[in-house]
Amino acid sequence: MVRVCVTRDARGQITRLRIRGHSGYAERGADIVCSAVSALAQAAALGVERVAGQPVRVVQETGRLDIELESPFDAARWEKAQAILETALLGIMKISEQYSAHVTVMVSGGGDRAC
């Protein structure tokens, strides 16, 4: 199962997106569910960094992708990054609705490390 953990700050803004696992929908390399989540998350990481210009730390390994925003230096960049991450999250949540046995999304906020 793909586990997606979204961390929000006290204002409700996304500060981290953590993705772990494989969906198990199909064999690796042919798994459309895993590919869809991965594509959305990777596009979001690129967009935050290259389109929004927001400093971000990205760690990518097999079965793992972490996107963590660094301190907001510029409000306009931060807002663009939020729009990109919220859009990616909407897509991932839709996949989770359609493939609930293969993708789960959890949200923590205000310093809560529940996921």
Secondary structure, DSSP 8 states (H G I E B T S, - for coil): -EEEEEEE-TTS-EEEEEEES---SS-TTS-HHHHHHHHHHHHHHHIIIIIS---EEEEEETTEEEEEE---S-HHHHHHHHHHHHHHHHHHHHHHHHTTTTEEEEEEETT----
